[in-house]
Amino acid sequence: MDTLLNQQQSRKKTGPKPLYGEAKKMVSFRLSPRALEIIRHVATQKGVSQAEVIEQWARLIGSNADSLFTQKTEAVSELVPSLN
């Protein structure tokens, strides 16, 4: 119990409780203008942050890693239907 309490106390209060069981880390990426446009569009459509769009895509890709490259066309159609 003490360990859990110490973890909770040491965690910075930077936002809501983590959705995925762990605190997010700040990172930066270089993206093409088109990729950024897609991320922003999807975030607006879903009513979530751009970071959440990337989080969900990463988890979707991770869960389908074995077939990622063989099903590229299907994934694009599923993720961004309004931009195809």
Secondary structure, DSSP 8 states (H G I E B T S, - for coil): -HHHHHHHHHS---SS--TTSS----------HHHHHHHHHHHHHHTS-HHHHHHHHHHHHHHTGGGTTTTHHHHHHHH-GGG-
